[in-house]
Amino acid sequence: QVQLVESGGGLVQAGGSLRLSCAASGIIFSAYAMGWYRQAPGKQRELVARVTKGGSTNYADSVKGRFTISRDNAKNTVYLQMNSLKPEDTAVYYCNAETSNIFVAPYWGQGTQVTVSS
């Protein structure tokens, strides 16, 4: 059974920092690209950051220079370090795991709430 369990969300003031973690089980972690998505109320889910199995990263323009995604294959965990947080970063953040195998659907975590107060 595949599980992606996020942690680290919470309430923080603007300008503050949070570190999200996503622990994966039931998959060969090193074979998956891992991503963080977010969904604010009334908005579509959007990609925040992604790291490939080879370690390449990409970011949404809105978070470049403030957020950093990293992975630890030994711990089957992906992280999202979020600095200089803004109220518009408020959303539920979801962990995602996907493989290049088109016959395997992506996996999602249950989400963790991040709230940034002004």
C-alpha positions as CSV (number, residue, x, y, z in Angstrom):
1,Q,0.0,0.0,0.0
2,V,1.4,3.3,-1.1
3,Q,1.4,6.1,1.5
4,L,2.6,9.7,1.2
5,V,2.4,11.4,4.6
6,E,3.0,15.2,4.8
7,S,4.0,17.1,7.9
8,G,5.3,20.5,8.9
9,G,2.4,22.7,8.0
10,G,1.0,25.3,10.4
11,L,0.4,29.0,11.0
12,V,3.2,31.5,10.5
13,Q,3.6,35.2,10.1
14,A,4.5,36.8,6.8
15,G,8.2,36.7,6.3
16,G,8.6,33.5,8.3
17,S,9.7,30.0,7.3
18,L,8.3,26.5,7.4
19,R,9.7,23.2,6.3
20,L,7.3,20.6,4.9
21,S,8.2,16.9,4.8
22,C,6.7,14.1,2.9
23,A,7.5,10.5,3.9
24,A,6.8,7.9,1.3
25,S,6.3,4.2,1.7
26,G,5.2,1.4,-0.6
27,I,7.1,2.7,-3.6
28,I,10.6,2.5,-4.9
29,F,11.2,6.1,-3.9
30,S,14.3,6.7,-6.0
31,A,12.4,5.8,-9.1
32,Y,9.9,8.6,-8.7
33,A,9.8,12.2,-9.4
34,M,8.5,14.0,-6.3
35,G,6.5,17.2,-6.2
36,W,4.7,19.7,-4.0
37,Y,1.5,21.2,-5.2
38,R,-0.9,23.5,-3.4
39,Q,-4.5,24.5,-3.5
40,A,-6.0,27.6,-2.1
41,P,-9.7,28.0,-1.5
42,G,-11.5,28.6,-4.7
43,K,-8.5,28.0,-6.9
44,Q,-7.1,25.1,-8.9
45,R,-4.3,22.9,-7.6
46,E,-1.0,24.2,-8.9
47,L,2.6,22.9,-9.0
48,V,4.9,24.5,-6.5
49,A,8.1,22.6,-7.0
50,R,9.3,19.3,-8.4
51,V,12.4,17.2,-8.2
52,T,13.1,14.4,-10.6
53,K,14.6,11.1,-9.7
54,G,17.9,12.5,-11.1
55,G,17.7,15.5,-8.8
56,S,16.7,18.2,-11.3
57,T,14.4,20.8,-9.9
58,N,11.8,23.2,-11.2
59,Y,9.7,25.8,-9.4
60,A,6.6,27.9,-10.0
61,D,7.6,31.5,-10.8
62,S,5.8,32.7,-7.7
63,V,8.1,30.8,-5.3
64,K,11.5,31.0,-7.1
65,G,14.2,32.2,-4.8
66,R,12.0,31.6,-1.7
67,F,11.3,27.9,-1.7
68,T,13.7,24.9,-2.0
69,I,12.7,21.4,-2.8
70,S,15.1,18.5,-1.8
71,R,14.9,14.8,-1.5
72,D,16.6,12.2,0.7
73,N,16.4,8.8,-1.0
74,A,17.9,7.1,2.0
75,K,14.9,8.3,4.1
76,N,12.3,8.1,1.4
77,T,11.5,11.7,2.1
78,V,11.0,14.9,0.1
79,Y,11.2,18.3,1.7
80,L,10.0,21.8,0.9
81,Q,11.8,24.6,2.7
82,M,9.7,27.7,2.5
83,N,11.2,31.1,3.4
84,S,10.0,34.6,3.2
85,L,6.4,33.4,3.3
86,K,3.6,35.6,2.0
87,P,-0.1,35.6,2.8
88,E,-0.7,34.4,-0.8
89,D,1.2,31.2,0.0
90,T,-1.7,30.2,2.2
91,A,-3.0,26.9,0.9
92,V,-3.2,23.2,1.5
93,Y,0.1,21.7,0.3
94,Y,0.1,18.2,-1.3
95,C,2.9,15.8,-1.9
96,N,3.0,14.0,-5.2
97,A,4.9,11.0,-6.5
98,E,5.0,10.1,-10.2
99,T,6.8,7.7,-12.4
100,S,7.5,7.8,-16.1
101,N,5.5,4.6,-16.4
102,I,2.3,5.8,-18.1
103,F,0.4,2.8,-16.7
104,V,1.0,3.9,-13.1
105,A,-1.1,6.8,-11.8
106,P,0.5,9.5,-9.7
107,Y,0.2,9.1,-5.9
108,W,-1.0,11.9,-3.6
109,G,-0.7,12.7,0.1
110,Q,-3.6,13.9,2.2
111,G,-2.3,17.5,2.4
112,T,-1.1,19.8,5.1
113,Q,-2.4,23.3,5.7
114,V,-0.1,26.3,5.5
115,T,-1.5,29.6,6.7
116,V,0.5,32.8,6.5
117,S,-0.9,35.7,8.4
118,S,-0.2,39.3,7.4
